[in-house]
């Protein structure tokens, strides 16, 4: 990165922060979309996704 963008000021921490943000964002969207499907549900007591056996 430093070779390609010497004035960019991009560090390892910047890249790791972006990756973490993307993972959180995509995990949220995946869970959100699954919960709209009829065979998926959310267990409030255990804070986890519940899937019916036929899936």
C-alpha distance matrix in Angstrom:
0.0 3.8 5.4 5.2 5.7 7.5 10.1 8.5 9.3 7.4 8.2 9.3 12.5 11.5 10.3 13.4 15.6 14.9 15.6 18.8 19.9 19.6 21.6 24.2 24.5 25.0 27.3 29.4 29.7 30.6 33.3 34.5 35.1 36.7 39.1 40.4 41.6 45.2 44.7 42.1 42.9 41.6 43.5 43.6 45.1 42.4 39.5 38.6 38.8 42.2 42.6 46.1 47.2 47.5 43.8
3.8 0.0 3.8 5.5 5.1 4.8 7.8 7.6 8.0 7.6 8.4 10.4 13.5 12.8 12.6 15.6 17.5 17.3 18.5 21.3 22.3 22.5 24.6 26.9 27.4 28.1 30.3 32.3 32.8 33.9 36.4 37.6 38.4 40.1 42.3 43.7 45.0 48.6 48.1 45.3 46.0 44.5 46.3 46.2 47.6 45.0 42.1 41.5 41.9 45.3 45.9 49.4 50.6 51.1 47.4
5.4 3.8 0.0 3.8 5.7 5.7 9.4 9.9 11.3 11.1 12.1 13.7 17.0 16.3 15.6 18.6 20.7 20.1 21.0 24.2 25.2 24.9 27.0 29.6 29.8 30.3 32.6 34.7 34.9 35.9 38.6 39.8 40.2 42.0 44.4 45.6 46.7 50.4 49.9 47.3 48.2 47.0 48.8 49.0 50.4 47.8 44.8 44.0 44.2 47.5 47.8 51.2 52.2 52.5 48.8
5.2 5.5 3.8 0.0 3.8 6.2 9.1 8.9 11.3 10.7 12.6 14.3 17.3 15.8 14.8 18.3 20.1 18.8 19.9 23.2 23.8 23.2 25.5 28.2 28.0 28.3 31.0 33.0 32.8 33.8 36.7 37.7 38.0 39.9 42.4 43.4 44.5 48.2 47.9 45.5 46.5 45.5 47.6 47.8 49.5 46.9 43.8 42.9 42.8 46.1 46.3 49.6 50.7 50.8 47.1
5.7 5.1 5.7 3.8 0.0 3.8 5.6 5.1 7.9 8.1 10.8 13.3 15.7 13.9 13.7 17.3 18.5 17.4 19.1 22.2 22.4 22.3 24.9 27.1 26.9 27.7 30.4 32.0 32.0 33.5 36.2 36.9 37.5 39.6 41.8 42.8 44.2 47.9 47.8 45.2 46.0 44.7 46.8 46.7 48.5 46.1 42.9 42.3 42.4 45.8 46.3 49.7 51.1 51.3 47.5
7.5 4.8 5.7 6.2 3.8 0.0 3.8 5.6 7.3 8.8 10.9 13.9 16.2 14.9 15.4 18.8 19.9 19.5 21.4 24.1 24.5 24.8 27.4 29.4 29.4 30.5 33.0 34.6 34.9 36.4 38.9 39.7 40.5 42.5 44.6 45.7 47.3 51.0 50.8 48.1 48.6 47.2 49.1 48.8 50.4 48.0 44.9 44.5 44.8 48.3 49.0 52.5 53.9 54.3 50.5
10.1 7.8 9.4 9.1 5.6 3.8 0.0 3.8 5.8 8.5 11.3 14.7 16.3 14.5 15.7 19.1 19.6 19.1 21.6 24.0 23.9 24.6 27.4 29.0 28.8 30.3 32.9 34.0 34.4 36.2 38.6 39.1 40.1 42.4 44.2 45.2 47.0 50.7 50.8 48.0 48.3 46.8 48.7 48.2 49.9 47.8 44.6 44.4 44.8 48.4 49.2 52.8 54.4 54.8 51.0
8.5 7.6 9.9 8.9 5.1 5.6 3.8 0.0 3.8 5.4 8.8 12.2 13.5 11.2 12.3 15.9 16.1 15.4 17.9 20.4 20.2 20.8 23.7 25.3 25.0 26.5 29.1 30.2 30.6 32.5 34.8 35.3 36.3 38.6 40.4 41.4 43.3 46.9 47.0 44.2 44.6 43.0 45.0 44.5 46.3 44.2 40.9 40.7 41.1 44.6 45.5 49.0 50.7 51.1 47.4
9.3 8.0 11.3 11.3 7.9 7.3 5.8 3.8 0.0 3.8 6.3 10.1 10.9 9.2 11.2 14.2 14.3 14.5 17.1 19.1 19.2 20.4 23.0 24.3 24.5 26.3 28.5 29.7 30.5 32.4 34.4 35.1 36.4 38.5 40.1 41.4 43.3 46.9 46.8 43.8 43.9 42.1 43.8 43.1 44.7 42.6 39.4 39.4 40.1 43.8 44.9 48.6 50.3 51.0 47.3
7.4 7.6 11.1 10.7 8.1 8.8 8.5 5.4 3.8 0.0 3.8 7.0 8.2 6.2 7.5 10.7 11.2 11.2 13.5 15.8 16.1 17.1 19.5 21.1 21.5 23.0 25.2 26.6 27.4 29.0 31.1 32.0 33.2 35.2 36.9 38.3 40.1 43.6 43.4 40.4 40.7 38.9 40.7 40.2 41.7 39.5 36.4 36.2 36.8 40.4 41.4 45.1 46.7 47.3 43.7
8.2 8.4 12.1 12.6 10.8 10.9 11.3 8.8 6.3 3.8 0.0 3.8 5.3 5.3 6.6 8.8 10.0 11.1 12.8 14.6 15.7 17.1 18.8 20.5 21.5 23.0 24.7 26.3 27.6 28.9 30.8 32.0 33.4 35.0 36.7 38.5 40.1 43.5 43.0 39.9 40.0 38.1 39.5 39.1 40.3 37.9 35.0 34.9 35.7 39.4 40.5 44.2 45.7 46.6 43.0
9.3 10.4 13.7 14.3 13.3 13.9 14.7 12.2 10.1 7.0 3.8 0.0 3.8 5.5 5.3 6.2 8.6 10.1 10.7 12.4 14.3 15.5 16.7 18.6 20.1 21.2 22.5 24.6 26.0 26.9 28.7 30.3 31.7 33.0 34.8 36.8 38.2 41.5 40.7 37.6 37.8 35.8 37.1 36.8 37.9 35.3 32.6 32.3 33.2 36.7 37.9 41.5 42.8 43.9 40.3
12.5 13.5 17.0 17.3 15.7 16.2 16.3 13.5 10.9 8.2 5.3 3.8 0.0 3.8 5.4 5.1 6.0 8.6 9.9 10.5 12.2 14.2 15.3 16.5 18.2 19.9 21.0 22.6 24.4 25.6 27.0 28.5 30.3 31.6 33.0 35.1 36.8 40.0 39.3 36.0 35.9 33.7 34.9 34.3 35.3 32.9 30.1 30.2 31.4 35.0 36.5 40.2 41.7 43.0 39.5
11.5 12.8 16.3 15.8 13.9 14.9 14.5 11.2 9.2 6.2 5.3 5.5 3.8 0.0 3.8 5.6 5.2 6.3 8.8 10.1 10.7 12.4 14.4 15.6 16.5 18.4 20.0 21.4 22.7 24.3 26.0 27.1 28.7 30.4 31.9 33.7 35.5 38.9 38.5 35.3 35.3 33.3 34.8 34.2 35.7 33.5 30.4 30.4 31.2 34.9 36.2 39.9 41.6 42.6 39.0
10.3 12.6 15.6 14.8 13.7 15.4 15.7 12.3 11.2 7.5 6.6 5.3 5.4 3.8 0.0 3.8 5.4 5.2 6.3 8.7 9.9 10.6 12.4 14.4 15.4 16.5 18.2 20.1 21.2 22.3 24.4 25.7 27.0 28.5 30.4 32.1 33.6 37.0 36.5 33.5 33.8 32.1 33.8 33.6 35.1 32.6 29.6 29.1 29.6 33.2 34.2 37.8 39.3 40.1 36.5
13.4 15.6 18.6 18.3 17.3 18.8 19.1 15.9 14.2 10.7 8.8 6.2 5.1 5.6 3.8 0.0 3.8 5.5 5.1 6.3 8.7 9.9 10.6 12.5 14.3 15.4 16.4 18.5 20.1 21.0 22.6 24.3 25.8 26.9 28.7 30.8 32.2 35.4 34.7 31.5 31.6 29.7 31.0 30.8 32.1 29.5 26.6 26.2 27.1 30.6 31.9 35.6 37.0 38.1 34.6
15.6 17.5 20.7 20.1 18.5 19.9 19.6 16.1 14.3 11.2 10.0 8.6 6.0 5.2 5.4 3.8 0.0 3.8 5.5 5.2 6.2 8.7 10.0 10.8 12.3 14.3 15.4 16.7 18.6 20.0 21.3 22.6 24.5 25.9 27.3 29.3 31.1 34.3 33.9 30.6 30.4 28.2 29.7 29.1 30.5 28.3 25.2 25.2 26.2 29.9 31.4 35.1 36.9 38.1 34.6
14.9 17.3 20.1 18.8 17.4 19.5 19.1 15.4 14.5 11.2 11.1 10.1 8.6 6.3 5.2 5.5 3.8 0.0 3.8 5.5 5.1 6.1 8.6 10.0 10.4 12.1 14.1 15.4 16.5 18.1 20.0 21.0 22.4 24.2 25.8 27.4 29.2 32.7 32.4 29.3 29.5 27.8 29.6 29.3 31.2 29.0 25.7 25.3 25.7 29.4 30.5 34.1 36.0 36.8 33.2
15.6 18.5 21.0 19.9 19.1 21.4 21.6 17.9 17.1 13.5 12.8 10.7 9.9 8.8 6.3 5.1 5.5 3.8 0.0 3.8 5.4 5.1 6.2 8.7 9.8 10.5 12.0 14.2 15.4 16.2 18.2 19.8 21.0 22.3 24.2 26.1 27.5 30.8 30.2 27.2 27.6 26.0 27.9 28.0 29.6 27.1 24.0 23.2 23.5 27.0 27.9 31.6 33.1 34.0 30.4
18.8 21.3 24.2 23.2 22.2 24.1 24.0 20.4 19.1 15.8 14.6 12.4 10.5 10.1 8.7 6.3 5.2 5.5 3.8 0.0 3.8 5.5 5.1 6.3 8.6 10.0 10.5 12.4 14.4 15.3 16.5 18.2 20.1 21.1 22.6 24.8 26.4 29.5 28.9 25.6 25.5 23.5 25.1 24.9 26.4 24.0 20.8 20.4 21.2 24.9 26.2 30.0 31.7 32.9 29.4
19.9 22.3 25.2 23.8 22.4 24.5 23.9 20.2 19.2 16.1 15.7 14.3 12.2 10.7 9.9 8.7 6.2 5.1 5.4 3.8 0.0 3.8 5.5 5.2 6.1 8.6 9.9 10.7 12.4 14.3 15.6 16.5 18.4 20.1 21.3 23.2 25.2 28.4 28.2 25.0 24.8 22.9 24.8 24.4 26.3 24.3 20.9 20.7 21.2 24.9 26.3 30.0 32.1 33.1 29.6
19.6 22.5 24.9 23.2 22.3 24.8 24.6 20.8 20.4 17.1 17.1 15.5 14.2 12.4 10.6 9.9 8.7 6.1 5.1 5.5 3.8 0.0 3.8 5.5 5.0 6.0 8.3 9.8 10.5 12.0 14.1 15.1 16.4 18.1 19.9 21.5 23.1 26.6 26.4 23.4 23.8 22.5 24.8 24.9 27.0 24.9 21.4 20.6 20.4 24.0 24.8 28.4 30.4 31.0 27.4
21.6 24.6 27.0 25.5 24.9 27.4 27.4 23.7 23.0 19.5 18.8 16.7 15.3 14.4 12.4 10.6 10.0 8.6 6.2 5.1 5.5 3.8 0.0 3.8 5.5 5.3 5.9 8.5 9.9 10.4 12.1 14.0 15.3 16.3 18.2 20.3 21.6 24.8 24.2 21.1 21.5 20.0 22.0 22.4 24.3 21.8 18.6 17.5 17.5 21.0 22.0 25.6 27.4 28.3 24.7
24.2 26.9 29.6 28.2 27.1 29.4 29.0 25.3 24.3 21.1 20.5 18.6 16.5 15.6 14.4 12.5 10.8 10.0 8.7 6.3 5.2 5.5 3.8 0.0 3.8 5.6 5.2 6.2 8.7 10.0 10.7 12.1 14.3 15.4 16.5 18.8 20.6 23.7 23.3 19.9 19.7 17.8 19.7 19.6 21.7 19.6 16.1 15.6 16.0 19.7 21.2 24.9 27.1 28.2 24.8
24.5 27.4 29.8 28.0 26.9 29.4 28.8 25.0 24.5 21.5 21.5 20.1 18.2 16.5 15.4 14.3 12.3 10.4 9.8 8.6 6.1 5.0 5.5 3.8 0.0 3.8 5.5 5.3 6.4 8.7 10.1 10.6 12.4 14.4 15.6 17.1 19.2 22.6 22.8 19.6 19.7 18.3 20.8 20.7 23.3 21.6 17.9 17.2 17.0 20.5 21.6 25.2 27.6 28.3 24.8
25.0 28.1 30.3 28.3 27.7 30.5 30.3 26.5 26.3 23.0 23.0 21.2 19.9 18.4 16.5 15.4 14.3 12.1 10.5 10.0 8.6 6.0 5.3 5.6 3.8 0.0 3.8 5.3 5.0 6.0 8.5 9.6 10.5 12.2 14.2 15.7 17.1 20.6 20.5 17.7 18.4 17.6 20.3 21.0 23.5 21.5 18.0 16.6 15.6 18.9 19.5 22.9 25.0 25.4 21.8
27.3 30.3 32.6 31.0 30.4 33.0 32.9 29.1 28.5 25.2 24.7 22.5 21.0 20.0 18.2 16.4 15.4 14.1 12.0 10.5 9.9 8.3 5.9 5.2 5.5 3.8 0.0 3.8 5.5 5.2 6.2 8.5 10.0 10.6 12.3 14.6 15.9 19.1 18.5 15.3 15.7 14.5 17.0 17.7 20.0 17.8 14.4 12.9 12.2 15.7 16.6 20.2 22.4 23.2 19.8
29.4 32.3 34.7 33.0 32.0 34.6 34.0 30.2 29.7 26.6 26.3 24.6 22.6 21.4 20.1 18.5 16.7 15.4 14.2 12.4 10.7 9.8 8.5 6.2 5.3 5.3 3.8 0.0 3.8 5.5 5.3 6.0 8.6 9.9 10.6 12.7 14.8 17.9 17.9 14.7 14.4 13.1 15.8 16.0 18.8 17.3 13.6 12.7 12.1 15.5 16.9 20.3 23.0 23.9 20.6
29.7 32.8 34.9 32.8 32.0 34.9 34.4 30.6 30.5 27.4 27.6 26.0 24.4 22.7 21.2 20.1 18.6 16.5 15.4 14.4 12.4 10.5 9.9 8.7 6.4 5.0 5.5 3.8 0.0 3.8 5.5 5.0 6.1 8.5 9.9 11.0 13.0 16.5 17.0 14.3 14.8 14.4 17.7 18.3 21.4 20.0 16.4 15.0 13.5 16.5 17.0 20.2 22.9 23.1 19.7
30.6 33.9 35.9 33.8 33.5 36.4 36.2 32.5 32.4 29.0 28.9 26.9 25.6 24.3 22.3 21.0 20.0 18.1 16.2 15.3 14.3 12.0 10.4 10.0 8.7 6.0 5.2 5.5 3.8 0.0 3.8 5.5 5.3 6.2 8.7 10.3 11.3 14.7 14.5 11.9 13.1 13.2 16.4 17.8 20.6 18.8 15.6 13.4 11.3 14.0 14.1 17.3 19.6 19.8 16.3
33.3 36.4 38.6 36.7 36.2 38.9 38.6 34.8 34.4 31.1 30.8 28.7 27.0 26.0 24.4 22.6 21.3 20.0 18.2 16.5 15.6 14.1 12.1 10.7 10.1 8.5 6.2 5.3 5.5 3.8 0.0 3.8 5.5 5.1 6.1 8.8 10.2 13.1 12.8 9.5 9.9 9.5 12.7 14.0 16.9 15.3 12.0 10.1 8.1 11.0 11.8 15.2 17.9 18.7 15.5
34.5 37.6 39.8 37.7 36.9 39.7 39.1 35.3 35.1 32.0 32.0 30.3 28.5 27.1 25.7 24.3 22.6 21.0 19.8 18.2 16.5 15.1 14.0 12.1 10.6 9.6 8.5 6.0 5.0 5.5 3.8 0.0 3.8 5.5 5.3 6.8 9.3 12.4 13.2 10.3 10.4 10.3 13.8 14.7 18.1 17.2 13.8 12.5 10.5 13.0 13.8 16.7 19.9 20.3 17.3
35.1 38.4 40.2 38.0 37.5 40.5 40.1 36.3 36.4 33.2 33.4 31.7 30.3 28.7 27.0 25.8 24.5 22.4 21.0 20.1 18.4 16.4 15.3 14.3 12.4 10.5 10.0 8.6 6.1 5.3 5.5 3.8 0.0 3.8 5.5 5.4 7.1 10.7 11.8 9.7 11.1 12.1 15.9 17.4 20.7 19.6 16.6 14.6 11.9 13.7 13.4 15.9 18.8 18.5 15.4
36.7 40.1 42.0 39.9 39.6 42.5 42.4 38.6 38.5 35.2 35.0 33.0 31.6 30.4 28.5 26.9 25.9 24.2 22.3 21.1 20.1 18.1 16.3 15.4 14.4 12.2 10.6 9.9 8.5 6.2 5.1 5.5 3.8 0.0 3.8 5.4 5.4 8.6 8.6 6.3 8.2 9.8 13.4 15.6 18.6 17.3 14.8 12.2 9.0 10.2 9.6 12.2 15.0 15.0 11.9
39.1 42.3 44.4 42.4 41.8 44.6 44.2 40.4 40.1 36.9 36.7 34.8 33.0 31.9 30.4 28.7 27.3 25.8 24.2 22.6 21.3 19.9 18.2 16.5 15.6 14.2 12.3 10.6 9.9 8.7 6.1 5.3 5.5 3.8 0.0 3.8 5.3 7.5 8.2 5.4 5.8 7.3 11.1 12.9 16.2 15.6 13.1 11.2 8.3 9.3 9.7 12.0 15.4 15.8 13.4
40.4 43.7 45.6 43.4 42.8 45.7 45.2 41.4 41.4 38.3 38.5 36.8 35.1 33.7 32.1 30.8 29.3 27.4 26.1 24.8 23.2 21.5 20.3 18.8 17.1 15.7 14.6 12.7 11.0 10.3 8.8 6.8 5.4 5.4 3.8 0.0 3.8 6.4 8.7 7.5 8.5 10.6 14.3 16.0 19.4 19.2 16.7 15.0 12.0 12.5 12.2 13.7 17.1 16.7 14.4
41.6 45.0 46.7 44.5 44.2 47.3 47.0 43.3 43.3 40.1 40.1 38.2 36.8 35.5 33.6 32.2 31.1 29.2 27.5 26.4 25.2 23.1 21.6 20.6 19.2 17.1 15.9 14.8 13.0 11.3 10.2 9.3 7.1 5.4 5.3 3.8 0.0 3.8 5.7 5.8 8.3 11.4 14.9 17.3 20.4 19.8 17.8 15.4 11.9 11.6 10.1 11.0 14.1 13.3 11.0
45.2 48.6 50.4 48.2 47.9 51.0 50.7 46.9 46.9 43.6 43.5 41.5 40.0 38.9 37.0 35.4 34.3 32.7 30.8 29.5 28.4 26.6 24.8 23.7 22.6 20.6 19.1 17.9 16.5 14.7 13.1 12.4 10.7 8.6 7.5 6.4 3.8 0.0 3.8 5.7 7.8 11.4 14.4 17.0 19.9 19.7 18.3 16.0 12.6 11.2 9.5 9.3 12.5 11.6 10.4
44.7 48.1 49.9 47.9 47.8 50.8 50.8 47.0 46.8 43.4 43.0 40.7 39.3 38.5 36.5 34.7 33.9 32.4 30.2 28.9 28.2 26.4 24.2 23.3 22.8 20.5 18.5 17.9 17.0 14.5 12.8 13.2 11.8 8.6 8.2 8.7 5.7 3.8 0.0 3.8 6.8 10.5 13.0 16.2 18.5 17.8 16.9 14.2 10.6 8.5 6.1 5.6 8.8 8.4 7.1
42.1 45.3 47.3 45.5 45.2 48.1 48.0 44.2 43.8 40.4 39.9 37.6 36.0 35.3 33.5 31.5 30.6 29.3 27.2 25.6 25.0 23.4 21.1 19.9 19.6 17.7 15.3 14.7 14.3 11.9 9.5 10.3 9.7 6.3 5.4 7.5 5.8 5.7 3.8 0.0 3.8 7.1 10.0 13.1 15.6 14.7 13.4 10.6 7.1 5.8 4.8 6.6 10.1 10.8 8.8
42.9 46.0 48.2 46.5 46.0 48.6 48.3 44.6 43.9 40.7 40.0 37.8 35.9 35.3 33.8 31.6 30.4 29.5 27.6 25.5 24.8 23.8 21.5 19.7 19.7 18.4 15.7 14.4 14.8 13.1 9.9 10.4 11.1 8.2 5.8 8.5 8.3 7.8 6.8 3.8 0.0 3.8 6.7 9.5 12.2 11.9 10.6 8.7 5.9 5.0 6.5 8.4 12.1 13.5 12.1
41.6 44.5 47.0 45.5 44.7 47.2 46.8 43.0 42.1 38.9 38.1 35.8 33.7 33.3 32.1 29.7 28.2 27.8 26.0 23.5 22.9 22.5 20.0 17.8 18.3 17.6 14.5 13.1 14.4 13.2 9.5 10.3 12.1 9.8 7.3 10.6 11.4 11.4 10.5 7.1 3.8 0.0 3.8 6.1 9.1 8.7 7.0 5.9 4.7 5.7 8.7 11.2 14.6 16.6 15.1
43.5 46.3 48.8 47.6 46.8 49.1 48.7 45.0 43.8 40.7 39.5 37.1 34.9 34.8 33.8 31.0 29.7 29.6 27.9 25.1 24.8 24.8 22.0 19.7 20.8 20.3 17.0 15.8 17.7 16.4 12.7 13.8 15.9 13.4 11.1 14.3 14.9 14.4 13.0 10.0 6.7 3.8 0.0 3.8 5.6 5.6 5.5 5.4 6.2 6.4 10.1 12.2 15.2 17.9 16.8
43.6 46.2 49.0 47.8 46.7 48.8 48.2 44.5 43.1 40.2 39.1 36.8 34.3 34.2 33.6 30.8 29.1 29.3 28.0 24.9 24.4 24.9 22.4 19.6 20.7 21.0 17.7 16.0 18.3 17.8 14.0 14.7 17.4 15.6 12.9 16.0 17.3 17.0 16.2 13.1 9.5 6.1 3.8 0.0 3.8 5.6 5.0 7.2 9.1 10.1 13.8 16.0 19.0 21.6 20.5
45.1 47.6 50.4 49.5 48.5 50.4 49.9 46.3 44.7 41.7 40.3 37.9 35.3 35.7 35.1 32.1 30.5 31.2 29.6 26.4 26.3 27.0 24.3 21.7 23.3 23.5 20.0 18.8 21.4 20.6 16.9 18.1 20.7 18.6 16.2 19.4 20.4 19.9 18.5 15.6 12.2 9.1 5.6 3.8 0.0 3.8 5.8 8.3 10.9 11.5 15.2 17.2 19.7 22.8 22.0
42.4 45.0 47.8 46.9 46.1 48.0 47.8 44.2 42.6 39.5 37.9 35.3 32.9 33.5 32.6 29.5 28.3 29.0 27.1 24.0 24.3 24.9 21.8 19.6 21.6 21.5 17.8 17.3 20.0 18.8 15.3 17.2 19.6 17.3 15.6 19.2 19.8 19.7 17.8 14.7 11.9 8.7 5.6 5.6 3.8 0.0 3.8 5.6 8.8 9.8 13.5 16.0 18.1 21.3 20.2
39.5 42.1 44.8 43.8 42.9 44.9 44.6 40.9 39.4 36.4 35.0 32.6 30.1 30.4 29.6 26.6 25.2 25.7 24.0 20.8 20.9 21.4 18.6 16.1 17.9 18.0 14.4 13.6 16.4 15.6 12.0 13.8 16.6 14.8 13.1 16.7 17.8 18.3 16.9 13.4 10.6 7.0 5.5 5.0 5.8 3.8 0.0 3.8 7.1 9.5 13.2 16.2 18.7 21.5 19.8
38.6 41.5 44.0 42.9 42.3 44.5 44.4 40.7 39.4 36.2 34.9 32.3 30.2 30.4 29.1 26.2 25.2 25.3 23.2 20.4 20.7 20.6 17.5 15.6 17.2 16.6 12.9 12.7 15.0 13.4 10.1 12.5 14.6 12.2 11.2 15.0 15.4 16.0 14.2 10.6 8.7 5.9 5.4 7.2 8.3 5.6 3.8 0.0 3.8 6.5 9.9 13.2 15.5 18.1 16.3
38.8 41.9 44.2 42.8 42.4 44.8 44.8 41.1 40.1 36.8 35.7 33.2 31.4 31.2 29.6 27.1 26.2 25.7 23.5 21.2 21.2 20.4 17.5 16.0 17.0 15.6 12.2 12.1 13.5 11.3 8.1 10.5 11.9 9.0 8.3 12.0 11.9 12.6 10.6 7.1 5.9 4.7 6.2 9.1 10.9 8.8 7.1 3.8 0.0 3.8 6.6 10.1 12.8 15.0 12.9
42.2 45.3 47.5 46.1 45.8 48.3 48.4 44.6 43.8 40.4 39.4 36.7 35.0 34.9 33.2 30.6 29.9 29.4 27.0 24.9 24.9 24.0 21.0 19.7 20.5 18.9 15.7 15.5 16.5 14.0 11.0 13.0 13.7 10.2 9.3 12.5 11.6 11.2 8.5 5.8 5.0 5.7 6.4 10.1 11.5 9.8 9.5 6.5 3.8 0.0 3.8 6.7 9.5 12.0 10.6
42.6 45.9 47.8 46.3 46.3 49.0 49.2 45.5 44.9 41.4 40.5 37.9 36.5 36.2 34.2 31.9 31.4 30.5 27.9 26.2 26.3 24.8 22.0 21.2 21.6 19.5 16.6 16.9 17.0 14.1 11.8 13.8 13.4 9.6 9.7 12.2 10.1 9.5 6.1 4.8 6.5 8.7 10.1 13.8 15.2 13.5 13.2 9.9 6.6 3.8 0.0 3.8 6.4 8.4 6.8
46.1 49.4 51.2 49.6 49.7 52.5 52.8 49.0 48.6 45.1 44.2 41.5 40.2 39.9 37.8 35.6 35.1 34.1 31.6 30.0 30.0 28.4 25.6 24.9 25.2 22.9 20.2 20.3 20.2 17.3 15.2 16.7 15.9 12.2 12.0 13.7 11.0 9.3 5.6 6.6 8.4 11.2 12.2 16.0 17.2 16.0 16.2 13.2 10.1 6.7 3.8 0.0 3.8 5.7 5.8
47.2 50.6 52.2 50.7 51.1 53.9 54.4 50.7 50.3 46.7 45.7 42.8 41.7 41.6 39.3 37.0 36.9 36.0 33.1 31.7 32.1 30.4 27.4 27.1 27.6 25.0 22.4 23.0 22.9 19.6 17.9 19.9 18.8 15.0 15.4 17.1 14.1 12.5 8.8 10.1 12.1 14.6 15.2 19.0 19.7 18.1 18.7 15.5 12.8 9.5 6.4 3.8 0.0 3.8 5.4
47.5 51.1 52.5 50.8 51.3 54.3 54.8 51.1 51.0 47.3 46.6 43.9 43.0 42.6 40.1 38.1 38.1 36.8 34.0 32.9 33.1 31.0 28.3 28.2 28.3 25.4 23.2 23.9 23.1 19.8 18.7 20.3 18.5 15.0 15.8 16.7 13.3 11.6 8.4 10.8 13.5 16.6 17.9 21.6 22.8 21.3 21.5 18.1 15.0 12.0 8.4 5.7 3.8 0.0 3.8
43.8 47.4 48.8 47.1 47.5 50.5 51.0 47.4 47.3 43.7 43.0 40.3 39.5 39.0 36.5 34.6 34.6 33.2 30.4 29.4 29.6 27.4 24.7 24.8 24.8 21.8 19.8 20.6 19.7 16.3 15.5 17.3 15.4 11.9 13.4 14.4 11.0 10.4 7.1 8.8 12.1 15.1 16.8 20.5 22.0 20.2 19.8 16.3 12.9 10.6 6.8 5.8 5.4 3.8 0.0
